[in-house]
């Protein structure tokens, strides 16, 4: 039975874990499926051909009478093609997967999974994002059929934290907490960068004749989208009151092919003294505490 019991900070995934009554549930996003495993299921020839050109994973929930999900992911959009089977009758019976609200709901970072609560199996779709909200469609198994769809929206509080620091001198890295505050202000238009200690500045001429990118001092970011550097939009501010820095450079991380993380999640903060780089920070915007759950039965 579904409930609106709140997820707690620190619980697995801070997500659907508390959208069900009882203990947090484990989501099975599947393991690689072999050709031998796929041969055991009554797939149409067209489906087998489509899966042969996909990355295929298989997930199970509900034991010998539960559900099996065969999920093929293909194309530049990383779109999912789910194939569901019920084991309730003792045979592998194909079920028609519920149509998505929008075809793009099954592409990109969106994910499909199976889970179970007290032995009952559920098919779950989630946008699997990293922003303030996370959306789920939950479809329970009902013998050799699927029951009513329920949708859940989980909302979170967000925090900004300096996850990586690259500093000319170790003591400069102590400014990481301030860098996180400045990143929040820049992203959200809050008051910190309107303080008299800051004033907008033009892009300066750096010593090396170009705009140095982050991270600095030979560091390599392990979390920011590659290649490390600023996206098109960036801003400069003169700083008063910081003895080791007089210029703040702030902007979004430039997205790149090395990972698919949302560039909105990463803010790059650079500090300069006399137009010379002295410190840089990768500030991450991430979920912190649970805010609310909304349950809507369709």
C-alpha positions, 0 to 999 in steps of 0.5 A: 500500500502506498503512503506519503511517509517522508524520506529522511536525509541520508536514506538510500537515494533520498528518493522512492525509498520512503514513498512506500509504507514500511522499510526503504525498498531497493530499486533493481535497475537491472544487470547485463542480459546475455543472449542465452537469458533473452532466449528464454523469453517469448520475445517477438522477432522484431523485438529481438532485432531491436534488442540486438542493437541495444545495451540490454539489462534485465531486472526481477522483482517479486520472486517466482511469481513476480515481474521480469523487466528486459530493458534495451537502451539505444541511440544517441538519446539513450532511449529505453525500450521496456519488455515486461513479463509476469511469472504469476501463472508459472509461465513467462507471459508478456505484458504491455508496458504502460505508455509513457506520458511523453516519449522523451520520458524514457530517454536521457537520464530517465530510468526504468526499474523493478522493486517489491514491497512485502513480496509484491512487484512494481514497475517504476519509471523515474526521471532520475534527476538531481534537481529539486524534484524527482518524479515517479510512475509506479505500476503494481503487478496484479497477477498476469496484469498491471494495475492502476498507475500511481505517480509520486513527486518527491521534493528536496531542499538543495545545498551548494558545497565546494566539492573540489578545491585547487589552491596556490596556498593551502590556507586559500582553500579555507575560502571554500565555504565562501565560494559555495555561498557565492555560487548559490548567490550567483545561481539564485540571484540572492543578496550575497553578491550585492554586498558592498564588498563586491562590485561588477568588473570587466573581464581582465587581461590575464598575465598569460594573455588568455582566460585561464580555465579551471581547475588551476595549478595542475589539478584535474576535476573528477566531478565537473563536466569535461573539458574543465572550464567556463561555459559561455556565461560567466561574471567577474566581481571585484572583491574588497576585504579578502587579503589574498584575492581581489577578483572573483570569477564565477560561472557554470561549468562547460559541459563535455563528453566525459560525463553526462552530469547536468551542467547546472549542478556545477559552478566554477569559482576562481579567485585572482590577485592582481589578475593572477589565479590563486584558487579555484573551486568546483561547487556542486548543487545537490540534494540535502534534506527532504521537503515533501511528497505528493502522491497522485493516483491516475 
